[in-house]
Amino acid sequence: MLTCRWFKAAGVAAAITLATATAAHAAPAPDPAAESTAAVVTLRYDDSRAGGWEAAISAGVASWNANVANVKLVEAAPGTRAEIQIVATSGWPQATLGPVRPGGQARVELGSQAVTEGHDKTRIAAHELGHSLGLPDTKPGPCSQLMSGSSAGTACTNAVPNAAERSRVESFYAGGLASLVPADGRVLVDAP
């Protein structure tokens, strides 16, 4: 009887040792932070032809980067290809309706006519970038909707996408890829 207990105890100890050794050599559990980082789509922008709009563009980009988790806008290094070309013009702001994909092409024109009329530069930049990310205008609309654009009036300075706008952009870039739905490609002019 004593021998039987000793074998049983030895068997349990061996099983525990084997389980511990196996766990120590098993593949580590996936890191959720690394998985979410891997799913981020990076889009480059070139604002080298948008003189006078640098601060507004930086603030508009920062707004999108702070509010959307799976797409990141970064300034393209000089001489490299950018998905979003940003230029300053004398007309009304306009942009290509996306969602632009990595390797794709969209154009944003930041028109000084809207500024002359009293519209906020940062709101204009963030709004036009929203078009590149796939959002159409929602006119007329309240100031709380970034994509209401000029219809919110000249007193509106909100440059932050609301929850519905953020959700829609995140759905376009879900899983680390741009939406399978083709980019619209229309040019949206944001005149009143």
Rosetta silent file (secondary structure, phi, psi, omega in degrees, C-alpha in Angstrom):
SEQUENCE: MLTCRWFKAAGVAAAITLATATAAHAAPAPDPAAESTAAVVTLRYDDSRAGGWEAAISAGVASWNANVANVKLVEAAPGTRAEIQIVATSGWPQATLGPVRPGGQARVELGSQAVTEGHDKTRIAAHELGHSLGLPDTKPGPCSQLMSGSSAGTACTNAVPNAAERSRVESFYAGGLASLVPADGRVLVDAP
SCORE:     score description
SCORE:     0.000 S_00000001
   1 L     0.000  -40.013  178.811    0.000    0.000    0.000 S_00000001
   2 H   -65.084  -39.214  178.620    2.843    2.353    0.804 S_00000001
   3 H   -62.995  -40.062  179.983    4.471    1.581   -2.531 S_00000001
   4 H   -63.008  -42.682  179.096    1.237    2.379   -4.347 S_00000001
   5 H   -64.872  -38.511 -178.946    0.986    5.791   -2.638 S_00000001
   6 H   -64.621  -43.131  178.313    4.613    6.539   -3.485 S_00000001
   7 H   -63.515  -39.614  179.420    4.040    5.768   -7.185 S_00000001
   8 H   -63.542  -46.719 -179.664    0.874    7.886   -7.149 S_00000001
   9 H   -64.448  -41.118  179.189    2.699   10.818   -5.533 S_00000001
  10 H   -64.842  -37.596  179.003    5.630   10.402   -7.910 S_00000001
  11 H   -65.901  -41.370  178.470    3.217   10.347  -10.854 S_00000001
  12 H   -64.631  -44.074 -179.933    1.500   13.554   -9.716 S_00000001
  13 H   -62.169  -41.638  178.897    4.871   15.261   -9.201 S_00000001
  14 H   -64.552  -39.870  179.118    6.008   14.181  -12.664 S_00000001
  15 H   -64.443  -40.644  178.787    2.775   15.470  -14.202 S_00000001
  16 H   -65.971  -43.595  179.172    3.195   18.826  -12.452 S_00000001
  17 H   -61.940  -44.376  179.446    6.833   19.041  -13.560 S_00000001
  18 H   -63.418  -43.069  179.434    5.885   18.175  -17.139 S_00000001
  19 H   -64.084  -40.931  179.386    3.053   20.738  -17.188 S_00000001
  20 H   -65.701  -44.405  179.772    5.348   23.438  -15.788 S_00000001
  21 H   -63.529  -40.689  179.522    8.084   22.653  -18.312 S_00000001
  22 H   -64.742  -44.011 -179.821    5.581   22.668  -21.183 S_00000001
  23 H   -63.922  -36.135 -178.924    4.108   26.016  -20.088 S_00000001
  24 H   -67.670  -28.530 -178.261    7.593   27.524  -19.807 S_00000001
  25 H  -102.813    0.518  179.927    8.376   26.579  -23.419 S_00000001
  26 L   -71.880  158.390  177.874    4.957   27.281  -24.914 S_00000001
  27 L   -63.580  139.962  179.954    4.503   30.221  -27.263 S_00000001
  28 L   -65.385  152.975  178.696    3.736   33.433  -25.404 S_00000001
  29 L   -65.276  145.492  179.712    0.168   34.666  -25.404 S_00000001
  30 L   -62.108  142.659  179.146   -0.530   37.270  -28.100 S_00000001
  31 L   -88.841  113.571 -178.251   -0.131   40.860  -26.950 S_00000001
  32 H   -57.954  -34.214  179.586   -3.430   42.715  -27.560 S_00000001
  33 H   -65.833  -40.319  179.067   -1.570   46.041  -27.811 S_00000001
  34 H   -66.532  -38.303  179.076    0.690   44.649  -30.548 S_00000001
  35 H   -63.908  -42.268 -178.920   -2.311   43.268  -32.437 S_00000001
  36 H   -70.471  -32.305  177.371   -4.106   46.618  -32.404 S_00000001
  37 H   -66.489  -38.631 -178.938   -0.901   48.385  -33.466 S_00000001
  38 H   -66.072  -22.628 -176.836   -0.529   45.993  -36.394 S_00000001
  39 L   -88.904    4.171 -178.628   -4.030   46.891  -37.575 S_00000001
  40 L   -82.334  129.265  175.570   -3.258   50.610  -37.971 S_00000001
  41 E   -92.071  125.400  178.576   -3.294   51.941  -41.538 S_00000001
  42 E  -101.089  126.457  176.890   -0.715   54.673  -42.076 S_00000001
  43 E  -118.114  130.857 -179.999   -1.472   57.319  -44.687 S_00000001
  44 E   -95.306  145.066  175.757    1.138   59.878  -45.656 S_00000001
  45 E  -125.541  149.614  177.720    0.328   63.472  -46.562 S_00000001
  46 E  -120.098  113.068  178.970    2.379   66.087  -48.409 S_00000001
  47 E  -112.085   23.508 -176.930    1.648   69.684  -47.482 S_00000001
  48 E   -66.101  -15.500  177.749    4.730   71.201  -49.122 S_00000001
  49 E  -112.408   29.007 -179.161    2.465   73.249  -51.440 S_00000001
  50 L  -122.433   44.628 -179.465    0.137   74.480  -48.691 S_00000001
  51 L   -52.926  135.722 -179.505    2.063   77.534  -47.498 S_00000001
  52 L    91.064   -9.761 -178.072    0.249   79.479  -44.796 S_00000001
  53 L  -112.175    4.265 -172.461   -1.786   76.449  -43.704 S_00000001
  54 H   -54.394  -48.507 -178.066    0.920   74.531  -41.804 S_00000001
  55 H   -65.038  -41.065  179.511   -0.478   75.126  -38.297 S_00000001
  56 H   -65.875  -40.788  178.639   -4.051   74.349  -39.376 S_00000001
  57 H   -64.322  -46.423  178.833   -2.954   71.149  -41.137 S_00000001
  58 H   -58.073  -43.407  179.840   -0.945   70.017  -38.090 S_00000001
  59 H   -68.536  -39.626  177.918   -3.927   70.658  -35.819 S_00000001
  60 H   -64.514  -43.036  177.054   -6.356   68.905  -38.214 S_00000001
  61 H   -62.934  -44.782 -179.909   -4.055   65.877  -38.492 S_00000001
  62 H   -61.123  -37.133  178.532   -3.635   65.800  -34.703 S_00000001
  63 H   -62.938  -47.850  179.043   -7.418   65.845  -34.285 S_00000001
  64 H   -64.671  -44.394 -178.543   -7.894   62.815  -36.542 S_00000001
  65 H   -63.797  -31.609  179.890   -4.935   60.946  -35.016 S_00000001
  66 H   -79.745  -18.725 -172.278   -6.268   61.537  -31.494 S_00000001
  67 H  -113.647   -9.291  178.895   -9.808   60.437  -32.337 S_00000001
  68 L  -125.375  125.483 -172.036   -9.446   57.477  -34.709 S_00000001
  69 L   -84.129  -28.348 -170.000   -7.554   54.409  -33.527 S_00000001
  70 L  -108.652   11.810  172.658   -6.946   52.391  -36.693 S_00000001
  71 E  -140.431  136.680 -178.053   -5.714   55.012  -39.160 S_00000001
  72 E  -128.929  130.148  176.576   -2.786   57.358  -38.657 S_00000001
  73 E   -95.906  128.429  178.921   -1.890   60.376  -40.744 S_00000001
  74 E  -132.885  147.131  178.583    1.833   61.145  -40.962 S_00000001
  75 E   -71.301  133.030  179.563    3.758   63.773  -42.877 S_00000001
  76 L   -72.746  141.472  174.970    5.598   62.279  -45.843 S_00000001
  77 L   -67.619  147.207  179.265    9.355   62.633  -45.875 S_00000001
  78 L   -53.249  134.748  178.317   10.597   64.952  -48.636 S_00000001
  79 L    83.615   -0.538  178.206   10.836   63.144  -51.952 S_00000001
  80 L  -103.527  158.282 -178.799    8.581   60.236  -50.915 S_00000001
  81 L   -74.909  138.501  178.003    5.145   59.445  -52.288 S_00000001
  82 L  -121.768  143.672  177.690    2.149   60.566  -50.251 S_00000001
  83 L   -73.300  -31.231 -177.748   -1.418   59.309  -50.474 S_00000001
  84 E  -117.212  115.633  175.875   -2.851   62.755  -49.656 S_00000001
  85 E   -95.202  122.381 -178.939   -1.599   65.809  -51.547 S_00000001
  86 E  -113.570  125.242 -179.960   -2.516   69.050  -49.758 S_00000001
  87 E  -130.497  153.534  175.006   -2.293   72.359  -51.626 S_00000001
  88 E   -94.355  137.357  178.252   -3.303   75.949  -50.913 S_00000001
  89 E  -134.178  173.727  179.122   -5.608   77.605  -53.451 S_00000001
  90 L   -95.874   -8.066 -177.153   -7.514   80.854  -53.786 S_00000001
  91 L   -90.046 -152.709  176.463  -10.959   79.243  -54.272 S_00000001
  92 L   -84.162  148.718  177.555  -13.257   77.266  -51.974 S_00000001
  93 L   -59.664  147.562  176.967  -11.864   74.232  -50.147 S_00000001
  94 E  -158.048  158.960 -178.372  -12.355   70.900  -51.878 S_00000001
  95 E  -156.708  156.416  173.951  -11.149   67.325  -51.622 S_00000001
  96 E   -75.397  132.003  177.990  -11.304   63.911  -53.225 S_00000001
  97 L   -80.048  122.456  179.938  -13.807   61.655  -51.468 S_00000001
  98 L   -89.574 -149.377   16.337  -12.071   58.518  -50.194 S_00000001
  99 L   -80.207  128.098  177.333  -11.457   56.409  -48.303 S_00000001
 100 L   -71.014  143.335 -179.776   -7.960   56.705  -49.717 S_00000001
 101 L  -106.739  159.433  173.018   -5.929   53.516  -49.405 S_00000001
 102 L   -55.421  130.157 -176.989   -2.206   53.044  -48.827 S_00000001
 103 L    87.544   -9.998  179.152   -0.621   53.587  -52.226 S_00000001
 104 L   -82.903 -167.872 -177.341   -3.742   55.442  -53.440 S_00000001
 105 L  -145.198  131.384  174.049   -4.121   59.112  -54.216 S_00000001
 106 E  -139.512  153.852 -179.498   -6.334   61.904  -52.895 S_00000001
 107 E  -125.282  135.626  175.576   -6.088   65.656  -53.227 S_00000001
 108 E  -120.241  126.906  175.621   -7.058   68.293  -50.686 S_00000001
 109 E  -113.145  118.512  179.433   -7.316   71.940  -51.703 S_00000001
 110 E   -95.934   99.118 -173.675   -7.400   74.393  -48.816 S_00000001
 111 E   -84.560  130.868 -178.763   -9.113   77.413  -50.341 S_00000001
 112 H   -72.565  -16.540  179.350   -8.508   80.884  -48.982 S_00000001
 113 H   -61.754  -36.764  178.301  -11.960   82.055  -50.080 S_00000001
 114 H   -66.360  -36.696  178.548  -13.499   80.246  -47.094 S_00000001
 115 H   -68.544  -40.880  176.996  -11.040   81.980  -44.761 S_00000001
 116 H   -59.317  -35.892  179.129  -11.888   85.338  -46.341 S_00000001
 117 L   -76.172  -10.045  176.193  -15.554   84.585  -45.603 S_00000001
 118 L   108.887    7.058 -179.325  -14.623   84.004  -41.922 S_00000001
 119 L   -80.965  148.664 -176.270  -14.335   80.197  -41.627 S_00000001
 120 L   -73.854  129.295 -177.008  -11.779   78.653  -39.257 S_00000001
 121 H   -61.979  -42.505 -178.259   -8.619   77.296  -40.926 S_00000001
 122 H   -66.488  -41.672  176.985   -8.213   74.323  -38.579 S_00000001
 123 H   -61.273  -41.577  179.154  -11.836   73.257  -39.045 S_00000001
 124 H   -60.215  -49.293 -178.012  -11.380   73.542  -42.821 S_00000001
 125 H   -61.225  -46.606 -179.600   -8.228   71.377  -42.768 S_00000001
 126 H   -64.242  -40.056  179.487   -9.784   68.703  -40.515 S_00000001
 127 H   -62.698  -48.010 -179.112  -13.003   68.698  -42.591 S_00000001
 128 H   -65.454  -37.709  175.087  -11.158   68.256  -45.903 S_00000001
 129 H   -63.194  -34.346  176.032   -9.015   65.460  -44.436 S_00000001
 130 H   -59.291  -37.173  175.193  -12.296   63.828  -43.381 S_00000001
 131 H   -61.660  -44.834  179.740  -13.277   63.685  -47.062 S_00000001
 132 H   -60.785  -30.709  179.571  -10.001   61.876  -47.868 S_00000001
 133 L   -83.771    0.127  172.883  -10.845   59.382  -45.123 S_00000001
 134 L   111.063    2.004 -176.539  -14.206   58.666  -46.804 S_00000001
 135 L   -93.062  126.609  174.745  -16.689   61.049  -45.179 S_00000001
 136 L   -80.915  174.607  174.559  -19.098   63.050  -47.372 S_00000001
 137 L   -68.507  150.645  173.397  -20.594   66.382  -46.367 S_00000001
 138 L  -124.454   65.910 -176.887  -23.515   66.370  -43.926 S_00000001
 139 L  -103.171  142.027  -11.165  -25.045   69.708  -44.899 S_00000001
 140 L   -73.205  157.247  179.839  -26.855   71.343  -43.369 S_00000001
 141 L  -158.586  165.844 -179.372  -25.593   70.291  -40.003 S_00000001
 142 L   -78.225  166.453  178.510  -24.665   71.532  -36.549 S_00000001
 143 L   -60.020  -28.991 -178.896  -21.211   72.669  -35.441 S_00000001
 144 L   -67.581  -15.992  175.342  -20.807   69.385  -33.527 S_00000001
 145 L   -97.608  112.764  178.097  -20.576   67.567  -36.887 S_00000001
 146 H   -56.971  -38.496 -175.133  -17.176   68.208  -38.421 S_00000001
 147 H   -81.362    5.988  172.483  -18.513   67.198  -41.821 S_00000001
 148 H   -76.643  -14.288  173.992  -21.244   69.855  -41.721 S_00000001
 149 H    53.507 -134.645 -175.420  -18.526   72.172  -42.998 S_00000001
 150 H   -67.385  -18.720 -178.668  -19.510   75.720  -43.856 S_00000001
 151 H   -66.756  -15.550  178.770  -23.200   75.086  -43.098 S_00000001
 152 H   -80.348   -9.414  177.872  -22.376   75.352  -39.362 S_00000001
 153 L    93.662  164.665 -175.994  -21.507   79.029  -39.841 S_00000001
 154 L   -73.652  -19.081  178.446  -18.396   81.128  -39.404 S_00000001
 155 L   -75.476  -16.768 -177.649  -18.581   81.097  -35.587 S_00000001
 156 L   -77.267  124.700  177.310  -18.014   77.323  -35.584 S_00000001
 157 L  -120.231    9.597 -178.881  -14.416   76.328  -34.860 S_00000001
 158 L   -63.238  121.540  178.215  -14.987   72.639  -34.011 S_00000001
 159 L  -117.701   22.196 -176.333  -12.272   70.554  -35.677 S_00000001
 160 L  -113.806  126.509  176.871  -13.062   67.271  -33.893 S_00000001
 161 L   -65.878  141.871  178.067  -15.021   64.458  -35.551 S_00000001
 162 L   -79.857  178.539 -175.248  -18.069   63.355  -33.553 S_00000001
 163 H   -58.521  -42.384 -179.675  -18.687   59.733  -32.490 S_00000001
 164 H   -66.072  -40.449  179.363  -20.589   58.809  -35.677 S_00000001
 165 H   -66.494  -43.202  177.773  -17.879   60.299  -37.908 S_00000001
 166 H   -61.197  -45.922 -178.152  -15.117   58.511  -35.964 S_00000001
 167 H   -61.335  -41.316 -178.538  -16.999   55.214  -36.119 S_00000001
 168 H   -65.561  -44.148  177.989  -17.535   55.479  -39.852 S_00000001
 169 H   -63.279  -43.665  179.442  -13.850   56.169  -40.578 S_00000001
 170 H   -62.179  -33.617  177.599  -12.807   53.302  -38.300 S_00000001
 171 H   -68.994  -33.202  178.141  -15.171   50.969  -40.182 S_00000001
 172 H   -65.112  -31.282 -175.363  -13.539   51.989  -43.490 S_00000001
 173 L  -112.412   20.636 -178.553  -10.110   50.981  -42.168 S_00000001
 174 H   -61.117  143.867  177.137  -11.146   48.003  -40.000 S_00000001
 175 H    74.033   13.127  178.404   -8.735   45.091  -39.813 S_00000001
 176 H    83.013    3.192 -179.890   -5.780   47.200  -40.934 S_00000001
 177 L  -124.237  150.287  174.054   -7.035   47.499  -44.493 S_00000001
 178 L   -68.284  154.957 -178.903   -8.952   50.200  -46.266 S_00000001
 179 L   -48.736  144.991  176.302  -12.548   49.312  -47.030 S_00000001
 180 L   -71.844  -17.097  176.151  -13.149   46.836  -49.817 S_00000001
 181 L   -71.210  129.843 -178.213  -15.642   49.349  -51.184 S_00000001
 182 L   -59.631  148.937  173.959  -13.802   51.384  -53.821 S_00000001
 183 L   -59.177  142.133 -177.714  -12.929   54.980  -52.983 S_00000001
 184 L   -63.197  -52.064  176.992  -15.637   57.268  -54.352 S_00000001
 185 L    87.412  -11.226  177.057  -13.210   59.580  -56.116 S_00000001
 186 L   -65.078  152.296  173.454  -15.631   62.481  -56.532 S_00000001
 187 E   -98.220  122.237 -179.672  -14.291   65.945  -55.783 S_00000001
 188 E  -101.592  121.480  179.018  -16.411   67.653  -53.136 S_00000001
 189 E   -97.575  127.314 -174.729  -16.358   71.465  -53.201 S_00000001
 190 L   -98.168   52.709  173.644  -17.202   72.985  -49.843 S_00000001
 191 L   -86.636  153.313 -179.451  -18.782   76.235  -50.926 S_00000001
 192 L   -65.132    0.000    0.000  -21.869   77.427  -49.025 S_00000001
